[in-house]
Amino acid sequence: QVQLYETGGGLVQTGGSLRLSCVASGNRFTFDFKGWYRQAPGKQREVVATINSGGNINLADSVKGRFAVSRDTTKNAMYLEMNSLRPEDTAVYYCHALSRSVLVWGQGTQVTVSS
C-alpha cells in the first residue's frame, strides 16, 4: 500500500513563502497524486488544489495566483509552492493520492502564518 509523507510546514510571517513536499513510497506506477487539502482549526477540510485524470491542476479561488502545484515523477513527489501567505492560510495541509482505487492521505503538515 502506498504511503504519503508530507514535509515543509512551519511558522511564517504574512507575505512569506513555504514549499510543502509530499513523497510517496512504493512503485510510482501504482498511484496518482490527486492534490492538496487543508483543514483549519474548527473548520472542515477544504480543497486547495486538485489534479484530474488528465493531469490538469485546478487551484481553489482563494489560492489562485499565490499557490502552485508541481510534480516530480522521478522522486515520487508532489509539491505545493505557497507564496504571499496570509493568516487565513493557517491550517494543516494534506496531500492525497489514488492507489488501486483507494484514496490515500498523508499525515498532514502544519502551516502557521502570523500577522
Buried (B, 14 or more C-beta within 10 A) or exposed (E): EBBBBBEBBEEBEEEBEBEBBBBBEBEBEEBBBBBBBBBBEEEEBEBBBBBEEEEEBEBBEBBEEBBBBEBEEEEBBBBBBBBEBBEEBBBBBBBBBBBEEEEBBBEBBEBBBEE
